[in-house]
Amino acid sequence: RGYFKPLNKNLPAMPDSQTILTTKNDSKITIGEEAELNQVTVEQNGLRVFSNEAYLRLDNNNRMEVLELMARSKYQNDKLLIWASSGVLNIKQNQTRLNRVTYRIQVENGNIWGQAKSVSRDDKHRYYFHEPTMSFCPPNGNVWSIKAKTLVYDPNKHLIILEGAALLNYDYTLVSLPYLNFATEGRKSGFLKPDIEWTPYGGTAIFVPYYFNLASNMDLVLSPAVFTKRGVGLSSHYRYLTHAGEGDLMFLGLLDQDKDTSRYQILWKNETLLRPDLSLSINLSKFSDTDIFKDFGNYFDLLDTLHPVELARLSWVPTWGVVDFGVSNFQNEFVEESGTLADVHYVSIDPQQLYLTRNLIFKPEIGYAHYSDVAQSNRGDFGSSIDRGVVNMDFSYDFRKPYVFLRPSIGSTFRWYHSDGKKSSDDNIPYLKLVTGLNFERFQPGLHQTLVPQISYLYTPYKDQTNLPILNSSVAATNDISTLYEAKRFLGVDRIEDNNALILGFSSRAQFKEYYWDFSAGQQINLKSPRVCLYSDCQDVVGGSADYSPLFFNVSGTYPSANVNTHLAYDTDLNMLRSLGSKLQLKTEMSDTVGIDYEYDARRGGDDNQIITELSRVGMHAEYRISPRYVIKPAVFHDFKSNVTTSYEIINVFKSCCWSSELKLGRRYTGASTGDPDSYQWFASFMFHLDGFTR
């Protein structure tokens, strides 16, 4: 009957003043009298009406005046479909009335279905449904519905108004409302679905959000809240768009009856394009106390609750490169002094590489930064406030042929440190690198295989750097083979590793019709043992010691229904496993998915602080469809090195034809101290969603 067919297909297009009537039989029509017609169709611009039997009356000017529908009839435009037992089309006055109707209204992302005693249309094309029922469920599945005295549908304003409404579960009335309205397209102010959450410290929290459509470029959600163990609160989320950018302002406030004080979280994010080549990013946050995360969770989903950071960055992107000005201020009150991060004001200049000749490339990098409140353990011979300037110059020659490549490069890193007028230091560390390799390809029916063996030589002289501060340097991960040919043990520039090493390796891909495998391996061979460490005693962090001679293996496969990746890093100098890990993702034809990953890492531990390799993290996530309507989504991530990132949760989703619910249970870190068991808490949340009625 067309219930599920698109409504805007093959509708007539004609002038608004024109009406066309066609009928199966050739009837005689007398002016001023009614004529009986069979299988009659009336067409106007964007409208088609069909009836098996109708009576037509012409006016004195021989124009169609009234069409009375005497049998089951169909009324259709681009947004509305109505089946009626009878009705009247007043063509002359551009009005309609239909009786005992079943209707469908097409709305954004769905349809409204219902029945009504009658429906009338005025000359402004507004529809008035009398004693209607409505639901976003299809006619054969009215789990929930709304019954009202009147439903007004205004397609021009994309608005539905209900008067004397009652929300029903089947035939049972859940709640009665004297007035209700919502938008069929776009945004409109109104209540959103409530949110129920639970934490051990806050108890059960109930949020009742109300959406304000302030303007086409801004909106606001205000959510009064009740915490059963703490008191009442309010959350808000203000979003805005400008001609040059966008932003969010979020707030969570609480009158904490348990602590007899006001508590809050505030976050502001802004992205602005000042000019086509100039952008500004701002991220500011404020918190009332250091227990706010423990008591109420990471409400704004911050990446780091131990070091909440306030950021501002101005980026200029001219044709010749990128220039960044920035500020990063860390809120260190959540951690002890030894765990603080230094605030930094910086400027960096990163020009594009310059081709001096066709193959000769020059790449400079320039940076300056001022660090304040540097932790005592990271200062070296300097004070708490340190200035650092860095200039890196790199010259490389890129020679490529289809079968061979050669990339020699030389460069130098200039560093300058200054602290409060008391200490100043500068140095210059050159380096030499040579990379060469061959390209092999083989083609067979259904197979394309590549093989790229290569060899690198790196030389960087040793320089004692134990007196220098550690401002933004750390040990690089040893589980990524892409870093092998760089032989870069440290991130940042405060420690520059010494090298006199060969690196041998290869990479290969076997590409089949629907899947492929990647293989890669490499070995660093130290011609002279490296000596630079992250810390002066070379014992604090594995990999921060000078011993470094990794052997890498990596295998990955990609199938339509599966992805797998395994890597291994073994240190041949220390005769120890540095890292071992795998990731596996499976997907079934029913869209069920499961992912598993784990990682073994080396660390120092035990009474004698020796290097040991142990399981450092394990993770699992899945989406399993128990039935067509019930899905569970378990997720586990356990970090054995830092429980801060450990979390467990399971999401239960039940979706019916026109409603859905979500129950989430889990445990996560929300505190400030990894040794405090109260920093880890259970949480729960529940959401209920009526399709189309709640958003």
C-alpha positions in Angstrom: 0.0 0.0 0.0 3.0 2.3 -0.3 3.6 2.5 3.5 7.4 2.1 3.1 7.9 3.6 -0.4 9.6 7.0 -0.9 7.0 9.7 -0.9 8.6 12.2 -3.3 8.8 9.9 -6.3 7.0 10.8 -9.6 4.9 13.6 -8.1 3.5 16.1 -10.6 5.3 19.4 -11.3 3.0 22.2 -12.6 2.0 25.8 -11.9 0.4 26.2 -8.4 -2.9 27.5 -10.0 -3.3 24.4 -12.2 -5.3 21.3 -11.4 -5.6 18.2 -13.6 -8.3 15.6 -13.2 -8.3 12.2 -15.0 -10.8 9.4 -14.8 -11.1 5.9 -16.3 -14.5 6.4 -17.8 -15.7 9.2 -20.1 -18.5 10.8 -18.0 -20.9 13.5 -18.9 -20.6 16.5 -16.6 -23.3 19.1 -16.3 -22.5 22.6 -15.0 -24.0 23.0 -11.5 -24.6 19.3 -11.1 -22.6 16.4 -9.7 -21.0 13.8 -11.9 -20.1 10.3 -10.7 -16.5 9.3 -11.6 -14.6 6.0 -11.2 -10.9 5.6 -10.5 -10.4 9.3 -10.5 -7.0 11.1 -10.0 -6.5 14.7 -9.1 -3.0 16.3 -9.6 -1.7 19.6 -8.4 1.8 20.8 -8.0 3.6 18.2 -5.8 0.2 16.5 -4.9 -1.7 13.5 -6.1 -5.1 12.3 -4.9 -6.7 9.0 -6.1 -10.1 7.5 -5.3 -12.0 4.6 -6.6 -15.2 6.5 -6.7 -15.9 10.3 -6.5 -18.5 13.0 -7.3 -17.3 16.1 -9.1 -19.1 19.5 -9.2 -18.2 22.3 -11.6 -18.9 26.0 -10.9 -20.8 28.4 -13.2 -17.5 29.1 -15.1 -17.1 25.4 -15.9 -14.2 25.1 -13.4 -13.7 22.3 -10.9 -15.2 23.4 -7.6 -15.6 20.3 -5.3 -14.5 16.7 -5.5 -16.3 14.5 -3.0 -14.4 11.2 -2.4 -16.9 8.4 -1.8 -14.6 5.3 -1.5 -11.2 4.5 -0.1 -8.8 7.2 -1.3 -5.1 8.0 -1.3 -3.7 11.4 -0.7 0.1 12.0 -1.2 2.6 14.8 -1.4 6.4 14.8 -0.8 6.1 14.6 3.0 2.7 13.1 3.7 0.8 9.9 2.8 -2.9 9.5 3.9 -5.3 6.7 3.3 -8.9 7.8 3.9 -12.3 6.1 3.8 -13.9 9.3 2.4 -13.4 13.0 2.1 -13.9 16.3 0.3 -11.5 18.3 -1.8 -12.6 21.9 -2.2 -10.4 22.7 -5.2 -11.8 26.2 -5.6 -11.0 27.2 -2.0 -7.8 25.1 -1.8 -9.0 23.1 1.3 -9.3 19.4 2.1 -11.1 17.2 4.6 -10.5 13.5 4.9 -12.3 11.0 7.2 -11.1 7.9 9.1 -7.5 8.2 8.0 -4.3 6.2 8.4 -1.3 8.5 7.8 2.4 8.6 7.4 4.5 11.8 7.8 8.1 11.7 6.6 10.4 13.4 9.1 14.2 13.7 9.4 15.7 10.2 9.8 12.4 8.4 10.1 8.6 8.4 9.7 5.6 9.1 11.9 2.7 6.7 11.6 -0.8 7.0 13.0 -4.6 7.1 12.6 -7.1 9.9 13.1 -10.8 10.4 13.1 -10.4 13.0 10.4 -7.9 15.5 9.0 -8.5 18.9 7.4 -6.1 21.1 5.4 -6.5 24.9 5.2 -5.4 27.2 2.3 -2.0 27.6 3.9 -1.4 23.8 3.7 -1.5 23.2 7.4 -3.0 19.9 8.4 -5.3 19.4 11.4 -5.6 15.8 12.6 -8.6 15.2 15.0 -8.3 12.6 17.7 -5.1 11.2 16.3 -2.6 8.6 17.5 1.0 8.9 16.4 4.2 6.9 16.8 7.6 6.4 15.2 6.8 2.7 15.2 5.4 1.2 12.0 1.7 0.3 12.0 2.4 -3.3 12.9 4.5 -2.5 15.9 3.0 0.2 18.1 5.0 -0.5 21.3 4.7 3.2 22.2 2.4 5.9 20.8 0.9 9.2 21.6 -2.8 9.9 21.7 -4.0 13.5 21.4 -7.1 15.6 20.9 -5.5 17.5 18.0 -2.3 17.2 16.0 -1.3 20.2 13.8 1.3 19.5 11.1 2.8 22.6 9.4 5.2 21.3 6.7 6.3 24.9 5.9 7.6 25.4 9.4 8.7 21.8 9.8 6.6 21.6 13.0 4.2 19.3 14.7 2.0 20.5 17.6 0.0 18.1 19.9 -2.7 19.3 22.2 -4.1 17.1 25.0 -1.4 14.5 24.5 -0.9 11.2 26.4 2.2 8.9 26.0 1.1 5.3 25.8 2.8 1.9 26.1 0.4 -0.2 24.0 -2.9 0.9 25.7 -1.4 1.9 29.0 -1.1 5.7 29.7 2.4 6.5 31.0 2.1 10.3 31.2 -0.3 13.0 30.1 0.8 16.4 28.7 -1.4 19.3 27.8 0.9 20.5 25.1 3.7 19.1 23.1 5.6 20.2 20.0 8.7 19.1 18.0 10.4 19.7 14.8 10.1 17.3 11.8 13.4 18.6 10.3 16.3 20.6 11.7 16.6 21.7 15.3 14.0 22.9 17.8 14.1 23.8 21.5 12.8 21.0 23.8 13.6 18.3 26.3 16.1 15.6 25.4 16.3 12.1 26.8 17.1 11.9 30.5 20.4 10.4 31.6 20.8 8.2 34.7 24.3 7.5 36.1 25.7 6.0 39.2 29.1 6.3 41.0 30.0 5.2 44.6 30.8 8.8 45.7 28.0 10.7 44.0 25.4 8.0 44.1 22.7 7.9 41.5 22.6 11.0 39.3 19.6 12.0 37.2 20.1 14.6 34.4 17.1 16.1 32.7 18.5 18.1 29.7 16.6 20.8 27.9 17.8 21.9 24.5 17.7 25.6 23.4 18.0 26.3 19.7 19.3 29.8 20.2 20.1 30.6 16.6 21.2 28.9 13.4 24.8 29.1 14.6 24.5 28.4 18.3 22.6 26.2 20.8 22.6 25.3 24.5 21.8 22.3 26.6 21.0 22.9 30.2 20.7 19.8 32.4 19.4 20.2 36.0 20.8 17.2 38.0 20.2 15.5 41.3 23.0 13.4 43.0 21.4 11.2 45.7 24.5 11.4 47.9 25.7 14.9 47.2 22.9 17.3 46.3 21.6 19.2 43.3 23.6 20.4 40.4 23.5 21.8 36.9 25.4 21.0 33.7 25.5 23.0 30.5 27.0 22.6 27.0 27.0 25.7 24.8 28.1 25.3 21.2 28.6 28.1 18.7 29.7 28.6 15.1 31.1 31.8 13.6 32.1 32.8 10.1 35.6 31.9 11.1 35.4 29.0 13.6 33.6 27.0 16.2 33.7 26.4 20.0 32.3 24.6 23.0 31.8 25.9 26.6 30.9 23.1 29.1 30.1 23.4 32.8 29.3 21.1 35.6 28.4 22.6 38.9 27.2 21.1 42.2 26.0 22.3 45.6 27.8 19.5 47.5 25.8 18.9 50.7 28.3 16.3 51.9 31.2 18.8 51.9 29.0 21.9 52.3 30.6 23.7 49.4 30.2 24.5 45.7 32.1 22.4 43.3 32.5 22.6 39.5 34.3 21.7 36.3 34.6 24.2 33.4 36.0 23.6 29.9 36.3 25.9 26.9 37.5 24.8 23.5 37.7 27.2 20.5 39.0 26.9 17.0 39.2 30.0 14.9 40.4 30.6 11.3 41.6 34.2 11.5 42.8 34.1 7.9 43.1 31.4 5.3 46.7 30.9 6.5 46.3 31.8 10.2 44.4 29.7 12.9 44.0 30.0 16.6 43.2 27.0 19.0 42.3 27.5 22.7 41.6 24.9 25.3 41.0 26.2 28.9 39.8 24.3 31.9 39.1 25.0 35.6 38.3 22.7 38.5 37.2 23.5 42.0 39.3 20.8 43.8 41.5 17.8 43.3 38.8 15.3 44.2 36.4 16.4 41.5 37.3 13.5 39.2 37.1 10.9 41.9 33.7 12.0 43.1 32.0 12.8 39.8 34.1 11.1 37.1 35.8 12.5 34.0 32.7 14.3 32.9 34.3 16.1 29.9 36.4 13.0 28.8 39.8 14.7 29.3 42.7 12.8 27.9 44.7 13.2 31.2 43.1 13.8 34.6 46.5 13.8 36.3 47.8 16.8 34.3 44.8 18.7 32.9 46.3 21.1 30.5 45.4 24.6 29.2 46.5 25.2 25.7 46.6 28.1 23.2 48.2 27.8 19.8 48.5 30.3 17.0 49.5 28.6 13.7 50.6 30.5 10.6 50.9 28.4 7.4 52.5 30.5 4.7 53.5 29.0 1.4 57.0 28.3 2.6 56.2 26.4 5.9 54.6 26.4 9.3 55.1 28.8 12.2 53.6 28.0 15.6 53.2 30.1 18.7 51.9 28.4 21.7 51.3 28.1 25.5 50.8 24.9 27.5 50.0 25.3 31.2 49.6 22.1 33.2 47.5 22.0 36.4 49.9 20.0 38.6 47.9 20.2 41.8 46.5 16.7 41.1 49.9 15.0 41.5 52.9 15.1 43.8 55.9 17.4 43.0 57.9 14.6 41.4 55.2 14.0 38.9 54.6 17.6 37.8 55.0 18.8 34.2 56.6 22.1 33.3 54.6 24.9 31.8 55.9 26.0 28.4 55.7 29.0 26.1 57.1 28.2 22.7 57.6 29.3 19.1 58.6 26.9 16.3 59.4 27.5 12.7 59.2 24.5 10.3 60.0 25.6 6.7 59.2 23.3 3.8 62.2 21.4 2.5 64.1 23.4 -0.1 65.3 21.7 -3.3 68.8 23.3 -4.0 69.0 21.0 -7.0 66.8 18.3 -8.4 68.1 15.8 -5.8 69.7 18.0 -3.1 67.4 18.9 -0.3 67.8 21.4 2.6 65.5 21.1 5.6 65.9 23.5 8.5 63.9 23.5 11.8 64.0 26.3 14.4 62.4 26.4 17.9 62.5 28.4 21.1 60.7 27.6 24.3 60.5 28.9 27.9 59.8 26.3 30.6 58.7 27.2 34.1 58.2 25.2 37.3 60.5 22.4 36.1 60.6 19.5 38.6 63.7 19.2 40.7 64.6 15.8 39.3 64.6 17.1 35.7 66.6 20.3 36.1 70.1 19.0 35.7 72.5 21.9 36.6 69.8 24.5 35.9 67.1 26.2 37.9 63.3 25.9 37.8 62.9 28.3 34.9 64.7 27.4 31.7 65.0 28.9 28.2 65.9 26.6 25.3 66.7 27.3 21.7 67.1 24.6 19.0 68.2 24.8 15.4 68.4 21.7 13.2 70.0 21.8 9.8 69.7 18.8 7.5 71.2 18.3 4.0 70.1 15.2 2.0 70.5 13.8 -1.4 67.6 11.8 -2.8 68.6 9.5 -5.6 65.8 7.2 -6.9 65.4 4.7 -9.7 62.7 2.0 -10.1 65.1 -0.6 -8.8 67.4 1.3 -6.4 67.4 4.2 -4.0 70.2 6.1 -2.2 69.7 8.8 0.5 72.8 10.2 2.2 72.3 13.0 4.6 74.4 15.2 6.9 73.2 17.7 9.5 73.7 19.2 12.9 71.6 20.1 15.9 72.4 23.4 17.7 71.1 23.7 21.3 71.2 26.6 23.8 70.0 26.5 27.4 69.7 29.4 29.8 68.4 29.6 33.4 67.6 32.7 35.4 70.8 34.4 34.5 72.7 31.8 36.5 73.5 29.0 34.0 74.0 29.0 30.3 75.1 26.2 28.0 75.2 25.6 24.2 76.5 22.8 22.1 76.4 21.5 18.5 76.0 17.8 17.7 76.5 16.7 14.0 75.3 13.5 12.4 75.7 11.5 9.3 73.3 9.0 7.8 73.3 6.9 4.7 70.4 4.7 3.5 70.4 2.6 0.4 68.3 -0.3 -0.8 66.8 -2.2 -3.8 63.2 -2.6 -5.1 62.1 -6.0 -6.3 58.6 -6.8 -7.7 57.0 -10.0 -8.9 53.7 -10.3 -10.7 51.7 -13.5 -11.0 48.0 -14.2 -11.6 46.3 -13.1 -8.4 49.5 -12.1 -6.7 51.7 -9.0 -6.6 54.7 -9.3 -4.4 57.3 -6.7 -3.4 60.7 -7.0 -1.6 62.8 -4.0 -0.4 66.1 -4.9 1.3 68.0 -1.9 2.7 71.0 -1.0 4.8 71.7 2.1 6.8 74.8 3.6 8.4 74.4 6.2 11.2 77.1 8.2 13.0 76.6 10.7 15.8 79.5 11.6 18.1 79.2 11.1 21.8 78.6 14.2 24.0 78.1 14.2 27.8 74.6 15.6 28.4 74.1 14.7 32.1 74.2 18.4 33.1 71.4 19.4 30.7 67.7 19.4 31.9 65.1 17.0 30.7 62.3 19.3 29.5 60.3 17.3 27.0 62.4 14.2 26.3 61.5 10.6 27.0 62.5 7.1 25.8 61.1 6.2 22.4 58.9 3.1 22.1 60.6 0.0 21.0 57.5 -1.7 19.5 57.4 0.1 16.1 59.7 -1.0 13.3 59.1 2.2 11.4 61.6 3.8 13.9 64.3 1.3 13.3 66.1 3.1 10.5 66.2 6.3 12.4 68.0 4.6 15.4 66.4 7.3 17.6 66.2 6.2 21.2 64.9 9.5 22.6 62.0 11.7 21.8 62.6 15.4 22.0 66.0 17.2 21.8 67.3 17.2 25.4 69.0 13.9 24.9 70.7 13.2 21.5 71.8 9.6 21.2 75.3 8.8 20.0 75.5 6.3 17.1 78.1 4.3 15.2 75.9 1.6 13.8 74.7 -0.4 10.8 71.1 -1.2 10.3 70.1 -4.1 8.1 66.5 -4.9 7.2 63.9 -5.7 4.6 60.2 -5.2 4.0 57.8 -7.2 1.8 54.2 -7.3 0.8 52.2 -10.2 -0.7 49.1 -8.7 -2.3 46.4 -11.2 -3.2 43.0 -10.5 -4.7 41.1 -9.9 -1.4 43.8 -9.8 1.2 47.5 -9.0 1.7 50.4 -9.7 4.1 53.2 -7.4 5.2 56.5 -8.7 6.5 59.4 -6.6 7.9 62.5 -7.3 9.9 65.7 -5.4 10.9 68.7 -5.5 13.1 70.8 -2.7 14.5 74.5 -3.6 14.8 76.5 -1.3 17.0 80.1 -0.8 15.7 80.7 1.0 19.0 78.5 0.8 22.1 76.4 3.9 22.7 76.9 5.8 25.9 74.2 8.5 26.2 71.4 7.8 28.8 68.2 9.6 29.6 69.2 9.9 33.3 72.7 10.2 34.7 72.8 6.7 36.4 71.5 4.9 33.3 69.3 2.7 35.5 66.0 4.5 35.9 64.3 3.5 32.7 64.8 0.5 30.4 66.0 2.0 27.1 67.2 5.1 28.9 70.3 3.1 29.5 73.0 3.2 26.8 72.5 -0.5 25.9 70.5 -0.5 22.7 70.7 -2.9 19.8 67.2 -4.0 18.8 66.2 -6.8 16.5 62.8 -6.1 15.0 60.2 -8.4 13.4 56.7 -7.3 12.3 54.0 -9.3 10.5 50.5 -8.1 9.6 47.7 -9.5 7.6 44.5 -7.8 6.3 41.5 -9.8 5.3 37.9 -8.7 4.6 36.9 -10.3 7.9 40.1 -10.1 9.9 43.1 -8.0 10.7 46.2 -9.3 12.6 49.4 -7.6 13.5 52.3 -9.0 15.5 55.6 -7.3 16.4 58.7 -8.3 18.3 61.8 -6.3 19.5 64.8 -8.2 20.9 67.9 -6.5 22.2 71.0 -8.5 21.2 73.3 -6.6 23.4 71.3 -7.2 26.6 70.0 -10.6 25.4 66.5 -9.7 26.4 63.1 -9.2 24.9 62.3 -5.6 24.8 58.7 -5.9 23.6 56.3 -8.4 22.1 52.7 -7.7 21.2 49.8 -8.6 18.9 46.5 -7.2 17.8 43.7 -9.3 16.3 40.4 -8.0 14.9 37.7 -10.3 13.6 34.4 -9.5 11.9 31.6 -11.9 11.0 28.9 -11.6 8.3 26.4 -10.6 11.1 28.7 -7.6 11.8 29.8 -9.1 15.1 33.3 -7.9 16.0 36.0 -8.9 18.5 39.4 -7.4 19.1 42.2 -8.6 21.3 45.6 -7.1 21.9 48.4 -7.5 24.4 51.9 -6.2 25.0 55.0 -7.5 26.8 57.5 -4.8 27.8 60.8 -4.7 29.6 61.2 -2.8 32.8 63.4 -2.5 35.8 62.1 -4.2 39.0 62.8 -6.5 41.9 65.1 -6.1 44.8 68.2 -5.7 42.6 66.5 -3.4 40.0 67.3 -5.8 37.2 65.7 -5.8 33.8 62.7 -8.0 33.6 60.1 -8.6 30.8 56.5 -9.0 31.8 53.0 -8.5 30.5 52.4 -4.7 30.5 48.9 -4.4 29.1 46.1 -6.5 27.7 42.9 -5.3 26.0 39.7 -6.8 24.6 36.7 -5.2 22.9 33.8 -6.9 21.2 30.4 -6.3 19.8 28.3 -9.4 19.9 24.7 -9.6 18.6 23.0 -12.1 20.8 19.7 -11.6 18.9 18.6 -9.2 16.2 17.6 -6.8 18.9 20.1 -7.4 21.7 23.8 -6.5 21.5 26.5 -6.5 24.1 29.7 -4.6 23.9 32.3 -5.6 26.5 35.6 -3.7 26.6 38.6 -4.4 28.9 41.9 -2.6 29.1 44.3 -3.4 31.9 47.6 -1.5 32.1 50.0 -3.3 34.4 52.5 -0.5 34.3 50.1 2.4 35.1 46.7 1.6 36.4 45.6 5.1 35.5 44.5 3.9 32.1 42.9 0.7 33.3 39.2 0.4 32.6 36.5 -2.2 32.3 33.0 -1.8 30.9 30.2 -3.6 29.3 27.4 -2.0 27.3 24.1 -3.7 26.9 22.0 -2.3 24.0 18.4 -3.5 23.3 16.7 -2.1 20.2 13.1 -2.7 19.3 11.4 -1.5 16.2 11.0 2.0 17.5 12.8 2.3 20.9 16.1 1.4 22.4 17.8 1.3 25.7 21.5 1.3 26.8 22.9 0.0 30.1 26.6 0.6 30.8 28.5 -0.9 33.8 32.2 -0.5 34.4 35.2 0.4 36.6 37.7 3.1 35.8 40.3 5.4 37.3 39.1 8.8 38.4 41.5 9.9 41.1 44.9 11.5 41.4 47.1 8.8 43.1 47.7 5.4 41.5 48.3 3.9 45.0 45.0 5.0 46.4 42.3 2.3 46.0 39.6 4.9 46.3 40.9 6.4 43.0 39.2 3.5 41.1 35.4 3.4 41.1 32.6 1.5 39.7 30.1 3.4 37.6 26.8 2.8 35.8 24.5 4.6 33.4 21.2 3.9 31.8 19.5 5.6 28.8 16.1 5.0 27.3 15.4 6.2 23.8 12.1 6.5 21.9 13.0 6.7 18.2 12.1 10.1 16.9 10.6 11.3 20.1 13.9 11.6 22.1 17.3 12.6 20.8 
